[in-house]
Amino acid sequence: MSSRDLILGRVRRALADVRRDDEQAVPRTYLREHGERNAAETVDLLAENLADYRAIVHRTDTAGLPGVIAELLAAHGSSSVLAPPALPEEWLSATEVTRVADRAGSTPHELDEVDSVVTACALAIAETGTIVLDGSPDQGRRRITLVPDHHICVVRAPDQVVPSVPLALERLDPTRPLTWISGPSATSDIELDRVEGVHGPRTLEVVLVSGDGGE
Amino acid sequence: MSGTFVGMPAFPKAAHEAVHNATLRGNLRHATHTIRAKRAKAVTEVSDWAELREAGKRIKDHTLRHLDRYLVQLEESVTAAGGTVHWAADADEANRIVTYLVKATGETEVVKVKSMATQEIGLNEALEAEGIRAYETDLAELIVQLGKDRPSHILVPAIHRNRGEIRDIFAKEMSEWGRPAPEGLTDTPAELAEAARLHLREKFLRAKVGVSGANFMVADTGTLVVVESEGNGRMCLTLPETLISVVGIEKIVPTWQDLEVFLQTLPRSSTAERMNPYTSMWTGTTDSGTADGPSTFHLVLIDNGRTDTLADEVGRQALRCIRCSACLNVCPVYERAGGHAYGSVYPGPIGAILSPQLRGTGSEIDASLPYASSLCGACYEVCPVAIDIPEVLVHLRERVAQGGQVTEKGAKVVLKPAKGHAAERAAMRAARWAFTHPAALRTGQRLASRTRRFHPRTLPGPGMAWSASRALPTLPAEPFRDWWQRTNGGRTEQGAADGARADGNGEWTGGGEDSGK
């Protein structure tokens, strides 16, 4: 007998007391979101919660975005920046920093040489201060937002901001590789106290872009 | 890791040693109290906590009651997404499968994400024996591995170490495993985290094989979820070419939507955060054109005692556990005894009900674990999937003391009563006899009352250990039943009853709003 059949057989015998037509629905009486907010208030909550977990939050409009990104790269002292394949050209139009593409053949060591990475996101969750990446062409492979020490993530507000975890899952595609990011890398392993900065990017900057300015 | 737990003394002996270690008690007290207050705050932030907890419990119960169906569905979804599913009935089989898969890649080292399942099966030791080195990459696991130590907490395996001890371990041991600790390393947590970052980075960047567990497996989509803080999980899950995930069969949730419950309750319960820094979700492998992450994905599903646990109608609720460790952090016994005394990778209240079910109650340590509790119920209060740990503890005590039918490796067997409980059973039999013979009980009580001046303060013989830390109750001068008859239920006795009532009422009615002014 294969171990598969052995285990499934054990499961079935263990459940001899359970009726096979026992199909109680799970009570989903919990809230879809906590509290009532308009779109602007939801974006404010996102900014507040991101900052609470030590992400650095910036706000601008579409026209101001290239300037903000250029300033952030300069302030970090970056000489190179990774850009996913479909990052809007204009986002990096104001910076002189060397642009590095993520090629399939790039080794992790090569990625480790890059100072910063700029990406878009799939969505952001206000209640938890989370940004979610789904590997779309404007976000790139998971590894590019992991190895460099400085991540600048652009969130289109309010379109990409959802209030809560349940509303986020509704909008995400499970077949894509997903990374949920809530603040920079951290650990609670030393005396159960939170310390920021272990293996992931130690600096996370989130730019909330309002959608005016001729899109 | 499980290998190092073999031959552990029973809980009372191990705990007795632990409570005399002042450093350990200080470290545990500091850490558990820090997290307790934070967790309470994180839970208060969500007004529907009770509803989330109930939904989490019901989702897990439903899954367990149809586990065969969901396992098959998960296998189909993972396979359809490009993964390969393996089944392991016990620890040895799981270790053989993983060893074989690693050897097939030609590699001799793997990077590991912290995983309870791989600790449970002793994977690192099994790989070591086959010439494969497993590098733990979680900070606390690294501290444990470098210190040649055992884990003592589900979430923070090095909770028993304070920052000074961690500094010493890093300074002394890191060079044995790779990049040495920086010169002049101090004990500030940020510096220690930086030392770990530098030490592990070279291993992440060259790793070809990653080994992980998973917090959740979604049956209908084939998605695996790993919840973490540091980014070491992301490194192991995305940089290597081959990923091997070893997961207990109870980690399934039926649907994608079900994650909306656990992704709210797990972070708040474990690290007291609204959300943990990183959560990775992947479904099989990606197309080679847009390759993202490992090109080969293996899922090893392990039983290792879980189906035996499932067969117990009371005990099966332990399989709802999502390994948040909130029960450890609130437990007065854990806080004083520490995790090592539990003799298992699963310490604390959940360990006290999980280990004796996964491993059976055959060994001294496992038979003693159901007694490693004061039954105060704090663990049940904080459990995000409402496991009634005290109920299962009492159930397992009954199994140890009385024996009875259990399932071992899928077969029904009848356990004999444990040897150490003969005195307890004799006492219970005597009590039953006395309570069913009222005349004898009355005579005995009167006799006891009249001889009370001569009663010892401590119990003789085997009872001495019990009374060493407890005061024996003093007997009244007159048995209650005699007093009741003599005073007509207290009505003919002056003073006492009236006085008590006046005291209680007087305090209550007069206080309240006025007293604050």
HADDOCK unambig.tbl for C-alpha pairs under 7 A between the chains (distance, minus, plus):
assign (segid A and resid 3 and name CA) (segid B and resid 87 and name CA) 5.74 0.50 0.50
assign (segid A and resid 3 and name CA) (segid B and resid 88 and name CA) 6.09 0.50 0.50
assign (segid A and resid 3 and name CA) (segid B and resid 89 and name CA) 5.89 0.50 0.50
assign (segid A and resid 4 and name CA) (segid B and resid 87 and name CA) 5.34 0.50 0.50
assign (segid A and resid 7 and name CA) (segid B and resid 89 and name CA) 6.35 0.50 0.50
assign (segid A and resid 7 and name CA) (segid B and resid 303 and name CA) 6.89 0.50 0.50
assign (segid A and resid 8 and name CA) (segid B and resid 68 and name CA) 5.70 0.50 0.50
assign (segid A and resid 10 and name CA) (segid B and resid 307 and name CA) 6.03 0.50 0.50
assign (segid A and resid 10 and name CA) (segid B and resid 410 and name CA) 5.43 0.50 0.50
assign (segid A and resid 11 and name CA) (segid B and resid 67 and name CA) 6.95 0.50 0.50
assign (segid A and resid 11 and name CA) (segid B and resid 68 and name CA) 6.10 0.50 0.50
assign (segid A and resid 11 and name CA) (segid B and resid 307 and name CA) 5.57 0.50 0.50
assign (segid A and resid 12 and name CA) (segid B and resid 68 and name CA) 6.63 0.50 0.50
assign (segid A and resid 14 and name CA) (segid B and resid 307 and name CA) 6.52 0.50 0.50
assign (segid A and resid 14 and name CA) (segid B and resid 310 and name CA) 5.78 0.50 0.50
assign (segid A and resid 14 and name CA) (segid B and resid 311 and name CA) 3.89 0.50 0.50
assign (segid A and resid 15 and name CA) (segid B and resid 65 and name CA) 6.65 0.50 0.50
assign (segid A and resid 15 and name CA) (segid B and resid 311 and name CA) 6.32 0.50 0.50
assign (segid A and resid 18 and name CA) (segid B and resid 65 and name CA) 6.62 0.50 0.50
assign (segid A and resid 26 and name CA) (segid B and resid 55 and name CA) 6.17 0.50 0.50
assign (segid A and resid 26 and name CA) (segid B and resid 58 and name CA) 5.75 0.50 0.50
assign (segid A and resid 26 and name CA) (segid B and resid 59 and name CA) 6.08 0.50 0.50
assign (segid A and resid 27 and name CA) (segid B and resid 55 and name CA) 5.86 0.50 0.50
assign (segid A and resid 28 and name CA) (segid B and resid 55 and name CA) 6.18 0.50 0.50
assign (segid A and resid 29 and name CA) (segid B and resid 51 and name CA) 6.04 0.50 0.50
assign (segid A and resid 30 and name CA) (segid B and resid 48 and name CA) 5.61 0.50 0.50
assign (segid A and resid 30 and name CA) (segid B and resid 51 and name CA) 5.04 0.50 0.50
assign (segid A and resid 30 and name CA) (segid B and resid 52 and name CA) 5.69 0.50 0.50
assign (segid A and resid 31 and name CA) (segid B and resid 48 and name CA) 6.52 0.50 0.50
assign (segid A and resid 108 and name CA) (segid B and resid 205 and name CA) 5.36 0.50 0.50
assign (segid A and resid 109 and name CA) (segid B and resid 205 and name CA) 6.02 0.50 0.50
assign (segid A and resid 128 and name CA) (segid B and resid 274 and name CA) 5.26 0.50 0.50
assign (segid A and resid 128 and name CA) (segid B and resid 275 and name CA) 5.71 0.50 0.50
assign (segid A and resid 141 and name CA) (segid B and resid 292 and name CA) 5.24 0.50 0.50
assign (segid A and resid 142 and name CA) (segid B and resid 238 and name CA) 6.80 0.50 0.50
assign (segid A and resid 142 and name CA) (segid B and resid 292 and name CA) 6.52 0.50 0.50
assign (segid A and resid 143 and name CA) (segid B and resid 238 and name CA) 6.26 0.50 0.50
assign (segid A and resid 143 and name CA) (segid B and resid 239 and name CA) 6.72 0.50 0.50
assign (segid A and resid 165 and name CA) (segid B and resid 260 and name CA) 5.92 0.50 0.50
assign (segid A and resid 166 and name CA) (segid B and resid 260 and name CA) 4.89 0.50 0.50
assign (segid A and resid 169 and name CA) (segid B and resid 257 and name CA) 6.82 0.50 0.50
assign (segid A and resid 169 and name CA) (segid B and resid 260 and name CA) 6.84 0.50 0.50
assign (segid A and resid 174 and name CA) (segid B and resid 221 and name CA) 6.83 0.50 0.50
assign (segid A and resid 174 and name CA) (segid B and resid 223 and name CA) 6.79 0.50 0.50
assign (segid A and resid 175 and name CA) (segid B and resid 283 and name CA) 5.65 0.50 0.50
assign (segid A and resid 176 and name CA) (segid B and resid 282 and name CA) 6.91 0.50 0.50
assign (segid A and resid 177 and name CA) (segid B and resid 281 and name CA) 5.84 0.50 0.50
assign (segid A and resid 177 and name CA) (segid B and resid 282 and name CA) 4.71 0.50 0.50
assign (segid A and resid 177 and name CA) (segid B and resid 283 and name CA) 6.78 0.50 0.50
assign (segid A and resid 178 and name CA) (segid B and resid 280 and name CA) 5.85 0.50 0.50
assign (segid A and resid 178 and name CA) (segid B and resid 281 and name CA) 5.01 0.50 0.50
assign (segid A and resid 178 and name CA) (segid B and resid 282 and name CA) 6.45 0.50 0.50
assign (segid A and resid 179 and name CA) (segid B and resid 278 and name CA) 6.86 0.50 0.50
assign (segid A and resid 179 and name CA) (segid B and resid 279 and name CA) 5.72 0.50 0.50
assign (segid A and resid 179 and name CA) (segid B and resid 280 and name CA) 4.80 0.50 0.50
assign (segid A and resid 179 and name CA) (segid B and resid 281 and name CA) 6.49 0.50 0.50
assign (segid A and resid 180 and name CA) (segid B and resid 278 and name CA) 5.46 0.50 0.50
assign (segid A and resid 180 and name CA) (segid B and resid 279 and name CA) 4.88 0.50 0.50
assign (segid A and resid 180 and name CA) (segid B and resid 280 and name CA) 6.49 0.50 0.50
assign (segid A and resid 181 and name CA) (segid B and resid 277 and name CA) 5.39 0.50 0.50
assign (segid A and resid 181 and name CA) (segid B and resid 278 and name CA) 4.87 0.50 0.50
assign (segid A and resid 181 and name CA) (segid B and resid 279 and name CA) 6.80 0.50 0.50
assign (segid A and resid 182 and name CA) (segid B and resid 275 and name CA) 6.38 0.50 0.50
assign (segid A and resid 182 and name CA) (segid B and resid 276 and name CA) 6.35 0.50 0.50
assign (segid A and resid 182 and name CA) (segid B and resid 277 and name CA) 4.34 0.50 0.50
assign (segid A and resid 182 and name CA) (segid B and resid 278 and name CA) 6.41 0.50 0.50
assign (segid A and resid 183 and name CA) (segid B and resid 277 and name CA) 5.63 0.50 0.50
assign (segid A and resid 184 and name CA) (segid B and resid 277 and name CA) 6.56 0.50 0.50
assign (segid A and resid 185 and name CA) (segid B and resid 229 and name CA) 6.16 0.50 0.50
assign (segid A and resid 185 and name CA) (segid B and resid 230 and name CA) 4.91 0.50 0.50
assign (segid A and resid 185 and name CA) (segid B and resid 231 and name CA) 5.97 0.50 0.50
assign (segid A and resid 185 and name CA) (segid B and resid 277 and name CA) 6.04 0.50 0.50
assign (segid A and resid 186 and name CA) (segid B and resid 229 and name CA) 5.38 0.50 0.50
assign (segid A and resid 186 and name CA) (segid B and resid 230 and name CA) 4.95 0.50 0.50
assign (segid A and resid 186 and name CA) (segid B and resid 277 and name CA) 6.63 0.50 0.50
assign (segid A and resid 187 and name CA) (segid B and resid 229 and name CA) 5.62 0.50 0.50
assign (segid A and resid 187 and name CA) (segid B and resid 230 and name CA) 5.46 0.50 0.50
assign (segid A and resid 189 and name CA) (segid B and resid 139 and name CA) 6.43 0.50 0.50
assign (segid A and resid 189 and name CA) (segid B and resid 140 and name CA) 5.46 0.50 0.50
assign (segid A and resid 189 and name CA) (segid B and resid 156 and name CA) 5.48 0.50 0.50
assign (segid A and resid 190 and name CA) (segid B and resid 162 and name CA) 6.97 0.50 0.50
assign (segid A and resid 190 and name CA) (segid B and resid 163 and name CA) 6.43 0.50 0.50
assign (segid A and resid 190 and name CA) (segid B and resid 189 and name CA) 6.47 0.50 0.50
assign (segid A and resid 191 and name CA) (segid B and resid 31 and name CA) 5.08 0.50 0.50
assign (segid A and resid 191 and name CA) (segid B and resid 159 and name CA) 6.18 0.50 0.50
assign (segid A and resid 191 and name CA) (segid B and resid 162 and name CA) 6.25 0.50 0.50
assign (segid A and resid 192 and name CA) (segid B and resid 31 and name CA) 5.36 0.50 0.50
assign (segid A and resid 192 and name CA) (segid B and resid 34 and name CA) 6.97 0.50 0.50
assign (segid A and resid 192 and name CA) (segid B and resid 35 and name CA) 6.52 0.50 0.50
assign (segid A and resid 195 and name CA) (segid B and resid 189 and name CA) 6.75 0.50 0.50
assign (segid A and resid 195 and name CA) (segid B and resid 190 and name CA) 6.22 0.50 0.50
assign (segid A and resid 198 and name CA) (segid B and resid 193 and name CA) 5.70 0.50 0.50
assign (segid A and resid 198 and name CA) (segid B and resid 194 and name CA) 6.39 0.50 0.50
assign (segid A and resid 198 and name CA) (segid B and resid 197 and name CA) 5.54 0.50 0.50
assign (segid A and resid 198 and name CA) (segid B and resid 230 and name CA) 5.42 0.50 0.50
assign (segid A and resid 199 and name CA) (segid B and resid 197 and name CA) 5.55 0.50 0.50
assign (segid A and resid 199 and name CA) (segid B and resid 230 and name CA) 5.69 0.50 0.50
assign (segid A and resid 199 and name CA) (segid B and resid 231 and name CA) 4.98 0.50 0.50
assign (segid A and resid 199 and name CA) (segid B and resid 232 and name CA) 5.86 0.50 0.50
assign (segid A and resid 200 and name CA) (segid B and resid 230 and name CA) 6.50 0.50 0.50
assign (segid A and resid 200 and name CA) (segid B and resid 231 and name CA) 4.67 0.50 0.50
